[in-house]
């Protein structure tokens, strides 16, 4: 769990900024951008976010979403960097031995 004393408070209840200038949901290690990415990926409502992140209360979720919308440009840049990093890793990744055997047997393209 993130040490609350190492976070800089914000005007948003439940949100602090860590030493890398990343907004974190207080009392957790969850980054605001990670919650937003889950919402985008699955199309979850705030209530569905809470069902799938039971360690968060609705106040934390709404504070994170408000923080995102008020800082959307900067956080969207972070999301784009993360997506590009994953795409780069996927391009560099080689097939596992199992997948290679399936391809050799013509079971995968």
C-alpha positions in Angstrom: 0.0 0.0 0.0 1.2 3.5 -0.9 2.5 5.4 2.1 0.0 8.4 2.4 2.8 10.5 3.9 4.8 10.2 0.7 1.9 11.6 -1.3 1.2 15.3 -2.0 -2.4 16.2 -1.3 -4.6 17.5 -4.0 -7.9 19.5 -4.0 -9.6 16.2 -4.7 -10.5 14.1 -1.7 -9.0 10.6 -2.0 -6.4 11.6 -4.5 -2.7 12.3 -3.9 0.3 12.8 -6.1 3.3 10.5 -5.7 7.0 11.5 -6.1 6.8 10.8 -9.8 3.9 13.3 -10.2 1.4 10.4 -10.7 -2.1 10.7 -9.2 -2.8 7.8 -6.9 -6.0 6.9 -5.1 -5.2 7.4 -1.4 -5.0 4.3 0.7 -4.2 2.2 -2.3 -1.4 1.7 -4.9 -3.9 2.2 -7.7 -3.2 5.0 -10.1 -6.0 7.2 -11.4 -5.1 6.3 -14.9 -5.3 2.6 -14.2 -8.9 3.0 -13.0 -9.8 5.0 -16.1 -8.1 2.4 -18.4 -10.3 -0.3 -16.8 -13.4 1.9 -17.3 -12.5 2.4 -21.0 -11.6 -1.3 -21.6 -14.8 -2.7 -20.2 -17.2 0.2 -20.5 -17.9 0.0 -16.7 -20.0 2.5 -14.9 -18.7 3.9 -11.6 -20.8 1.3 -9.8 -19.3 -1.5 -11.9 -15.9 -0.2 -11.2 -16.6 -0.6 -7.5 -17.9 -4.1 -8.0 -14.7 -5.0 -9.7 -12.4 -3.0 -7.4 -14.0 -3.8 -4.0 -11.2 -2.2 -2.1 -12.4 1.2 -3.4 -15.4 3.1 -2.1 -17.6 5.2 -4.4 -16.1 8.4 -3.1 -12.6 7.2 -4.2 -14.0 6.2 -7.6 -15.8 9.5 -8.2 -12.8 11.5 -7.0 -10.5 9.6 -9.4 -12.9 10.1 -12.3 -13.3 13.8 -11.5 -9.5 14.2 -11.3 -9.2 12.4 -14.7 -11.8 14.7 -16.4 -10.2 17.8 -15.0 -6.7 16.7 -16.1 -7.7 14.7 -19.2 -5.1 15.9 -21.7 -2.1 15.0 -19.4 -3.6 11.7 -18.3 -4.6 10.8 -21.9 -0.9 11.3 -22.9 0.0 8.8 -20.1 -2.5 6.3 -21.4 -1.1 6.7 -25.0 2.4 6.1 -23.7 1.3 3.0 -21.9 -0.5 1.7 -24.9 2.5 2.3 -27.1 4.7 0.5 -24.6 2.5 -2.5 -24.6 2.3 -2.5 -28.4 6.1 -2.4 -28.6 6.5 -5.3 -26.2 3.9 -7.3 -28.2 5.9 -6.7 -31.4 9.2 -7.7 -29.7 7.7 -10.8 -28.1 8.4 -14.2 -29.7 6.0 -17.1 -29.6 6.2 -19.4 -26.6 7.4 -22.9 -27.4 3.9 -24.1 -27.1 2.6 -21.6 -29.7 5.6 -22.3 -32.0 4.7 -26.1 -31.9 1.0 -25.3 -32.8 2.2 -23.1 -35.7 4.5 -25.8 -36.9 1.6 -28.3 -36.8 -0.5 -25.8 -38.8 -3.0 -25.4 -36.0 -2.3 -21.6 -35.7 -1.6 -19.0 -38.3 
